Every structure is written in structure tokens, then in C-alpha cells.
């Protein structure tokens, strides 16, 4: 019985160690901005992107997807692979105002972690 408990723990330790060994980021990071260039959200995204690029050693590409009060950028964020290389930058408009204006909105996956407190 004791060996039956040790085997899964040993396998878990080996798998988790290999997951920690993966380098991130291994390619450029894409940051989606739901407004045109030159606005406040775009300016904040560019400052954050520059500091992320300096800290992580990979370029952060700012991609402006303006239109439909942020829905176009949120749709692009929704369809992006969940690999951690696509970030979204939004203001409170697309997240607070849109639900009261539109009947059907895209559903966005939210990454939760013990540090962020989850939802």
C-alpha cells in the first residue's frame, strides 16, 4: 500500500520539475489594446510593454484593435491560444459598460492563480 502512494508522488515530482524547467517567454509577447493609437489606454500599454520587454528579455508587440467599444479586441483575445503570449489591456468601458449595452458579448477565459486570489 505504501508503494502505491509513493509512485504517484514520485511521478508528480518528476512532471512538475520538467514543467518548471520550461523557459518563458521563448517568443515575443503580444499585447492587445481595444482602442486606437494615441489614447490613454494605448499610452499605458506602451509603457507597461516597454518595462515588460526590459524585464523579460523578449519584445512586447502592441496591437491596436479598435472598434465596437473594445469587443473586437476582446474577441481577438478570446480566440488567441491560451499559452500566455497574448495579453489584453482594457479600460472599464468594455468590461463595465458593454454588458449593459449589448445582449450578446464574448466570454473571456480568465487565468487564476493562488497569488492573484482568483475570481
Residue pairs with C-beta under 8 A, 6 or more apart in sequence:
24 84
25 56
25 57
25 58
25 84
25 85
26 58
27 58
27 85
28 58
28 59
28 60
28 61
28 85
29 52
29 53
29 56
29 58
29 59
29 60
29 61
29 85
29 86
29 87
30 60
30 61
30 63
30 80
30 85
30 86
30 87
31 45
31 48
31 49
31 60
31 61
31 62
31 63
31 86
31 87
31 88
31 89
32 63
32 65
32 73
32 76
32 77
32 80
32 86
32 87
32 88
32 89
33 41
33 42
33 45
33 62
33 63
33 64
33 65
33 73
33 89
34 41
34 65
34 66
34 69
34 70
34 71
34 72
34 73
34 74
34 88
34 89
34 90
34 91
34 94
35 41
35 42
35 64
35 66
35 70
35 91
36 42
36 64
36 66
37 64
40 91
41 89
41 90
41 91
42 62
42 64
44 89
45 62
45 89
46 62
48 60
48 89
49 60
49 61
49 62
50 60
52 60
53 59
53 60
63 76
65 72
65 73
65 76
66 72
66 73
69 93
69 94
69 97
69 98
69 101
70 90
70 91
70 93
70 94
70 98
71 94
71 98
71 102
71 105
71 106
73 88
73 90
73 94
74 88
74 90
74 94
74 105
74 106
74 108
75 106
77 86
77 88
77 108
78 106
78 107
78 108
78 109
80 86
82 109
82 111
84 111
88 108
98 105
99 105
110 119
112 118
112 119
